[in-house]
Amino acid sequence: MAKYFRSVFISVTLLLVIGCGEQKENVIVYTTHGKDLLESMITQFETAHPNIEVQWIDMGSQDALDRVRSERANPQADIWWGAPAPLFMKAKDENLLQPYQPSWANAIDPIYHDADHHWYGTFLTPEVIGFNSEKLTAETAPQDWDDILQPEWKNRVVIRDPLPSGTMRAIFTAMILRFYGAEQNTGPGFEWLRKLDANTHSYAPDQTLFYLKLSRGEGDVTLWNMPDMLLQKNVNNLPFGYVVPKSGTVVVTDCIALVAGGKNSERAKLFYEFVTSEKAFIEQANKFYRIPSRKDLPKEQLPEWMREELKVLPIDWKIFSEKSDEWIKYWDENIRNQGK
């Protein structure tokens, strides 16, 4: 997705924002959550804390991890909000995150946070089969993961480039893990990805182009996450629909963490608590279709569709964290655009 800046550029020096003759303190956020959700949360946070200005950059999940890594010696971000849990696992292993136990830590299942409090899950994100609703319906679109490999979808699939995208990395890695087994055999999974590549019309380098390609019919179908398909349809009026795969959806835990060595740690904690408060989670659920990880929220205040049970594909997230980079690199070098 295009990067949205609250200033012209976040330099390697600490930005000072001057307004109305008063010096404001700032907090710098690296995020994957897109302009709609971010602007709503940041406007409310700055209203509640008028002495603080939030600087933010929206980027792909892998880009966020790579940037935090590259700035290890001189961290620029204070908080990293948004990306699948395996990327945060890697960041923890590389000592890139600062432990922090939020006030609501007891209201979340232990499987959705780091045991040492380096990261916490915020949203549970199901991955689905998306489609252009001007071309297809929920009945005529592919119904399961393997259906999208059928000859009828040749040259009709558009995919967000997996290299910078946490969503696509999760889907691709999950497809390999479906067949991995005790034998640790990647062959069937890579063959699945070869068949998908053979049906793929194009890979979009960012989310903006991805939405354009799908909405104007360059491809009829895609693989993407449910909340974003709903958001783009209901908020931005794009012709999108989705099908939950019959065999089960991949559910990604989307996370938040403080960056180790962040210069504005105390202000970052204020922001962390604000965007993960009960009020914020309920708004994010109703306005932005994000499924909260917290289990203490009043169910009657959440959308009705969020109360339905989803069939979930089991994923070993430890193997995911250890192997996904290697597997995506192999896909990029040996499978991408080879099926044309």
C-alpha positions in Angstrom: 0.0 0.0 0.0 1.1 3.5 -0.6 2.9 5.1 2.3 1.0 7.8 4.2 3.1 10.3 6.0 2.0 12.7 8.7 5.2 14.6 7.8 7.3 14.9 4.7 9.8 12.5 5.9 10.8 10.7 9.1 14.5 11.4 9.3 17.2 9.6 11.3 16.9 12.4 13.9 14.0 12.8 16.3 11.3 15.0 14.7 10.0 18.0 16.7 6.5 19.2 15.8 5.8 22.8 16.6 2.2 24.0 16.7 0.7 27.2 17.9 4.0 28.2 19.6 4.0 25.0 21.7 6.5 22.1 21.2 4.6 18.8 20.9 6.1 15.5 21.9 5.8 12.7 19.4 5.5 8.9 19.0 6.5 7.1 15.8 4.4 4.1 14.7 5.2 1.5 12.0 2.0 -0.1 10.9 0.2 -2.3 8.4 -3.3 -1.3 9.1 -4.1 1.2 6.4 -5.3 4.8 6.3 -8.9 4.4 7.3 -8.3 2.6 10.7 -5.2 4.6 11.4 -6.6 8.1 10.9 -9.6 7.2 13.1 -7.5 5.9 16.0 -4.8 8.6 15.7 -7.3 11.4 15.6 -8.9 10.1 18.8 -5.6 9.5 20.5 -4.3 13.0 19.7 -7.6 14.5 21.0 -7.1 12.6 24.3 -3.4 13.6 24.4 -3.1 17.0 22.8 0.6 17.3 23.7 1.5 14.3 21.5 1.6 14.0 17.8 1.7 10.5 16.1 4.0 10.1 13.2 3.2 7.0 11.2 4.3 5.0 8.2 2.0 2.4 6.7 3.8 -0.5 5.0 3.7 -4.2 4.3 4.3 -6.6 7.1 7.7 -7.9 5.9 8.8 -4.3 5.1 8.0 -3.4 8.7 10.2 -6.2 10.1 13.0 -5.4 7.6 12.9 -1.7 8.6 13.0 -2.4 12.3 15.9 -4.7 11.7 17.8 -2.2 9.6 17.4 0.4 12.3 18.6 -1.8 15.1 21.5 0.4 16.0 19.4 3.6 16.0 15.7 2.7 16.3 13.4 5.2 14.7 10.0 3.6 15.5 8.6 3.4 19.0 5.8 0.9 18.3 5.1 -1.7 15.7 1.4 -2.2 15.2 0.3 -4.9 12.7 1.8 -8.1 11.1 1.4 -11.8 11.6 2.7 -13.3 14.9 5.5 -15.3 13.2 7.2 -12.0 12.2 7.0 -10.8 15.8 8.4 -14.2 16.9 11.4 -13.5 14.6 11.8 -10.0 15.9 11.8 -11.2 19.5 14.5 -13.8 18.7 16.6 -11.0 17.2 16.1 -8.8 20.3 14.2 -6.2 18.4 11.2 -5.9 20.8 10.8 -4.5 24.3 8.7 -6.5 26.7 5.5 -4.9 27.8 2.5 -6.5 29.6 -0.7 -4.5 28.7 -3.4 -3.8 31.2 -5.7 -6.4 29.5 -3.1 -9.2 29.5 -5.4 -11.5 31.4 -8.2 -11.1 28.9 -6.5 -12.9 26.0 -5.8 -16.6 25.4 -2.1 -17.4 26.0 -1.8 -18.8 22.4 -2.3 -15.2 21.2 0.7 -13.6 23.0 4.3 -14.1 23.7 5.0 -15.9 27.0 7.6 -13.2 27.8 5.3 -10.3 26.8 7.3 -9.1 23.8 4.2 -9.1 21.6 0.4 -9.4 22.0 -2.2 -10.4 19.5 -4.7 -7.6 18.7 -6.8 -9.1 15.8 -7.6 -12.6 14.5 -7.6 -12.5 10.8 -9.2 -15.2 8.7 -7.8 -15.7 5.2 -10.3 -16.3 2.4 -11.0 -16.6 -1.3 -11.9 -13.1 -2.6 -13.6 -12.3 -5.9 -14.8 -9.4 -8.0 -18.6 -9.3 -7.3 -19.4 -7.8 -10.7 -18.0 -11.0 -12.3 -18.8 -13.7 -9.8 -21.0 -14.6 -6.8 -20.4 -16.5 -3.7 -21.9 -19.5 -5.5 -19.8 -19.3 -8.7 -16.5 -18.3 -7.1 -14.1 -21.1 -6.0 -15.3 -22.8 -2.8 -12.1 -24.2 -1.5 -8.3 -23.7 -1.7 -7.8 -26.4 -4.3 -10.6 -25.1 -6.5 -8.6 -22.1 -7.5 -6.1 -24.4 -9.2 -8.7 -25.7 -11.7 -8.2 -24.9 -15.4 -11.3 -22.7 -15.5 -9.4 -20.1 -13.4 -6.4 -19.9 -15.8 -5.3 -16.3 -16.1 -8.1 -15.1 -13.9 -6.2 -14.9 -10.5 -4.6 -11.7 -9.2 -2.3 -12.0 -6.2 -0.7 -9.5 -3.9 3.1 -9.9 -4.1 3.9 -12.2 -1.2 7.4 -10.8 -0.5 6.3 -7.7 1.4 2.8 -9.1 2.4 2.3 -10.9 5.7 -1.2 -12.0 4.5 0.2 -13.7 1.4 3.2 -15.2 3.2 0.7 -16.7 5.7 -1.5 -18.2 2.9 1.5 -19.5 0.9 3.2 -21.0 3.9 -0.1 -22.5 5.1 -0.5 -24.2 1.8 2.9 -25.8 2.1 2.2 -26.9 5.7 -1.0 -28.6 4.6 1.1 -31.3 3.0 4.3 -31.0 5.1 3.6 -33.7 7.7 6.0 -35.6 9.8 8.1 -36.3 6.7 8.7 -32.6 6.4 8.0 -32.8 2.7 7.7 -29.5 0.9 7.3 -31.0 -2.6 3.4 -31.2 -2.6 3.1 -27.7 -1.2 5.4 -26.2 -3.8 3.5 -28.1 -6.5 0.3 -26.5 -5.3 2.0 -23.0 -5.6 3.2 -23.9 -9.1 -0.4 -24.6 -10.1 -1.5 -21.4 -8.6 1.2 -19.5 -10.4 0.0 -21.1 -13.7 -3.4 -19.6 -13.1 -2.2 -16.2 -12.0 -2.6 -13.2 -14.3 -0.4 -10.9 -12.3 1.2 -10.1 -8.9 0.4 -6.7 -7.5 3.4 -5.0 -5.9 1.3 -3.1 -3.3 -2.2 -3.1 -1.9 -3.4 -0.1 -3.9 -2.6 -1.8 -7.2 -3.9 -5.0 -5.9 -7.3 -3.4 -5.2 -7.3 -1.8 -8.7 -6.5 -5.0 -10.5 -9.3 -6.9 -8.8 -11.9 -4.1 -8.9 -11.4 -3.4 -12.7 -11.4 -7.1 -13.6 -7.8 -7.8 -14.4 -8.4 -10.9 -12.3 -11.7 -12.3 -11.1 -10.4 -14.1 -8.0 -7.7 -13.8 -5.3 -6.6 -15.0 -1.9 -6.7 -12.3 0.8 -8.0 -11.6 4.3 -11.6 -11.4 5.3 -11.6 -8.1 7.2 -10.0 -6.2 4.3 -12.4 -7.6 1.8 -15.3 -6.4 3.9 -13.7 -3.0 4.5 -13.0 -2.3 0.9 -16.5 -3.4 0.0 -18.5 -1.6 2.7 -16.3 1.5 3.2 -14.7 2.1 -0.1 -17.4 0.7 -2.3 -15.2 -1.7 -4.2 -16.9 -4.7 -5.9 -15.5 -7.3 -3.6 -16.9 -10.5 -2.1 -15.4 -13.5 -0.4 -15.8 -17.2 0.3 -14.6 -18.9 3.5 -12.8 -22.1 2.2 -14.8 -25.2 3.0 -11.9 -27.2 4.3 -11.0 -24.4 6.8 -9.6 -20.9 6.9 -6.1 -19.9 7.9 -6.5 -17.6 10.9 -3.5 -15.2 11.5 -2.9 -13.5 14.8 -2.1 -9.8 14.1 0.1 -8.3 16.7 1.5 -5.2 18.4 4.8 -4.6 20.2 7.1 -1.9 21.5 10.3 -1.5 19.6 13.5 -2.1 21.6 15.4 1.1 22.1 12.5 3.3 21.0 13.1 6.9 22.0 9.6 7.6 23.2 8.8 4.4 25.2 6.4 5.9 27.7 4.3 7.7 25.0 4.4 4.5 23.0 2.8 2.7 26.0 0.0 5.3 26.0 -0.7 4.7 22.3 -0.5 0.9 22.8 -3.1 1.0 25.6 -5.3 3.4 23.7 -5.6 1.4 20.5 -6.1 -1.8 22.4 -8.7 -0.5 24.9 -12.2 -2.0 25.1 -13.6 1.0 23.4 -11.1 0.9 20.6 -11.5 -2.8 20.0 -15.3 -2.5 19.7 -14.9 0.4 17.2 -12.3 -1.5 15.2 -14.7 -4.5 15.1 -17.8 -2.5 14.0 -16.2 0.1 11.7 -13.2 -1.8 10.3 -14.2 -5.5 10.5 -11.3 -6.5 12.8 -11.9 -9.5 15.0 -10.6 -8.7 18.5 -8.3 -11.1 20.3 -9.6 -10.0 23.7 -12.2 -12.4 25.1 -13.6 -10.0 27.7 -15.5 -7.7 25.3 -19.3 -7.6 25.5 -20.5 -9.9 22.7 -23.7 -7.9 22.1 -21.5 -4.9 21.1 -19.7 -6.9 18.4 -21.1 -7.5 14.9 -23.3 -10.6 14.6 -21.1 -12.2 12.0 -18.1 -12.2 14.4 -20.0 -14.5 16.8 -20.0 -17.4 14.3 -17.5 -20.2 14.7 -15.0 -20.6 11.8 -13.5 -23.9 10.7 -9.8 -23.3 11.1 -6.9 -25.1 9.4 -4.3 -26.1 12.1 -1.0 -24.4 11.5 2.3 -25.0 13.4 3.3 -21.3 13.8 6.8 -22.3 15.1 7.6 -24.0 11.9 6.0 -21.1 10.0 8.3 -18.7 11.8 11.4 -20.8 11.2 10.7 -21.7 7.5 8.6 -19.1 5.9 11.5 -16.9 4.7 13.3 -19.9 3.2 10.1 -21.1 1.5 9.1 -17.7 0.1 12.6 -17.2 -1.2 12.4 -20.6 -3.0 9.0 -19.6 -4.5 10.3 -16.3 -5.7 13.3 -17.8 -7.4 11.9 -21.0 -8.7 8.1 -20.7 -9.2 7.0 -17.1 -9.6 5.9 -16.4 -13.3 7.2 -19.8 -14.4 3.7 -21.1 -15.3 3.0 -18.6 -18.0 
